Amino acid sequence: MSGGVATTSTNSDQRRLLDRYLDELELWNRRLNLTTVARGQAWDRHVGESVELLCAAALPGGWRVADLGSGGGVPGVVIAVMRPDLAVTLVEADRRKAGFLVHIAGLLELGNVTVAARRAEEMGGDPAHREGYDAVVSRAAAPPPLLVRLSLPLLRPGGTLWALVANAQGAACDVGGDGTVGASRAVAPGILAVEKRGPDAGALTEG
């Protein structure tokens, strides 16, 4: 998507915070490999795509949102800056990358952000997090079918996974559906939405 959408959708304070975030992302990327996107393309790719997802999701204020495999903070950090009325949990198992996310949340004074340095599978089995989120967001953290399996334990019934993917139409076909997965649809060429229909029988386990 073009950066024009993000530019017209952000106010001056948000643009300042997002520019500072992208500068820090570039700086830390030299040792943590947080992104393959060059700084010159970062506004379009990181901010623009995140804003497009946010517009598609139209999340009500007060919702709890988990960003799975947050890595460098896309889309979670951008969402937190754009929507301070949302409670955003950045889930990142790599402790060095999680450290960067903690740094960014403090630097930008994002009081609506929590960083969870844990695996999504582990969180899904934790009563404090299980079915505790209204929405899950992610960008290419895992193949779509696996991403759905990781997200379902965290989502409340009726909650939705919103994922930035290369081919949303193909991903919707790959995901399919069962008793827990409701509608899977491509809401844009690069955005997949998967609704959770009912409660899970159990948390995802490795194996």
N, C-alpha and C positions, 0 to 999 in steps of 0.2 A: 504494500500500500504506500501511498505517497505521504511525505511528512506534513503536507498541508492539513490533513485531517487532525493530526496531533497538535499542530500549531494553533489552529482555530479553536481547539477544544481545551486549551490550557490557558490559565491566567499567568500574569507575570511572575508571581511568587512560585507557582508550580514549575514554570519553565526554568527559573533560577535553580530550584532544587533538583530538577531532572538533569540540567546541564552539569551541576556539581556531581551528581550521581554518575553520569557517563564519564566525567573526568576521572573520578576515583576508580571506576571499573577499568578504564584503560591503564591506569597506574598499577593496580593490583594484578591485572591480567598478565603482566610480564613474568610473574612468578607463580601464579595459581592457575593459569590457563582457563579463565572464566568464560571466554567468548572467542569466536573466530571472526567476529564482525569488527571491521576497522572503525576508528572513531568517526571518520567522515560519513559513514553509513549508519552510525549507531542511532541517530534520532529517528530515521525512517524505520529501521529494523526493530530496535528495542522499544522505543516509545510509541511509534506509529502502530505497530502490530498489537501492542498491549492495549492501546486506546481503542483500536478496532474491536478487540475482544470485549473490552469493557462496555462499549456501546451495544454490542450484540447481546451481551448477558443482561444488561439493565438490572443490576443487582439492587434490591431495596436496601435502604440505610439500616444499619444495625446488624447486618448479616455477618456470619463468621465464614471466612474464606481461607482455604489452605492452598498454598502453591507447592505442588509436589516436584521434587528434584529442582529446587529453585536455582541452584548454581550461582550465577552472577546476579540473580534477583529479577529475572524477566519471566513472567510478567508481574510478579508479586510486588516488587518495590514500586514500580510505576503505578500499579493499582492503588497502593497505599498512599502515594503522593496525590493522586488524582481524587481519591475517595477517602478522606480522613474519617468518614462516618462508618467505614467498614473495619472489622477486626481481622487483620491479615496475619496468618501464621506461615512463615517461610520454612519449608521442610527440606533439609539438606543433610544427607548422611555424612558427607565429607567434612570433617571438622575444620579444616583450613578454610574451605569455602564458607562454611557456617560462620567462621570468625569474621570473614569479610562482610557477611550480611549483618552481623551484630554491629560491626564498625559503621556500616552505612546507616543503619537504623538510628544509631546514636548521633552520627554526624548530621543527618538531616532532621533530627529530633522528631522521628516518626513514632509518636506515642501509641499508635494503633497497630504496631508491628511486634510480633513475637517470633523468635527464631528457635526452631526445634532441630537440634543436631541429632536426628534419628532417622532410621529407615522407615519408609511408609508402612511396610509390613508390620513393624513393631508398633507403630502408632495405632494401626487398625485394630490391634488386640488390646489396647489400653483403654479401660473404661472411661478415662478422662477425655479421650478423643473419639472413641468409637461412636459413629453416627452423631458426631458433635458439630458438623459443618454443614452449612446451607449450600455451599458451592465449593468445588475444587477446580483450580486452574493449573495449567501446565504448558510448557513449550518443549516438545520433543524429549521429554524425560525418559520415555520408554516407547516401544511399539504400541499402537493404539489398543489392541486387545489386552496387553499387560497393564497398560495405564488404567484401563477401566477396572481391571481386577484389583489394582492397588487403591483406586479411589473409592470403590463401593463401600468398604468397611467404614470409611471416614464420613461418608455422606449420610445425612438423615434421609428417610423415605421422602421422595419428592424433590430431593436435592439434585443438582446437575453438575456434571463434569464439563468444563469448557476448556478445550485443548487447541493450541496452535499447532497445526500439522501441515505437511507439505501438500497432501491431497485429501481434503475432508470428505469428498464423495466416496473415494475408495476406502477411506478409514471407516466410514459409516457402514459400508458393506462388510468389512472385515470384522467389525465388532459384533454384528448380529444382535441377538437378544435372548433372554431366558426369563425365568420367573422374577428375577431381581432387576434386570436391565429393562427399562421402558423404551421410549423413543430414542433412536440414534439418528441424528440428522446433520447434514452439512449446512450450517447457517450462513456460510461464506466459503469461497474456494479454499481458504486456509484455516477455517474454524470448525471444529467438531463439537457438537453438543450431545451428551448422553445423560438421560434422566434415570435416576434410581427409582424403581417402582415400589419396592417393599423392603422390609428388614432382611439382613443377611442371616444365613444359617451359621456362619462362623467366619473368623478372620482369615485372611490369606496367609498361608504358610509356605515357606520355601520348600522346594522338593522337586 
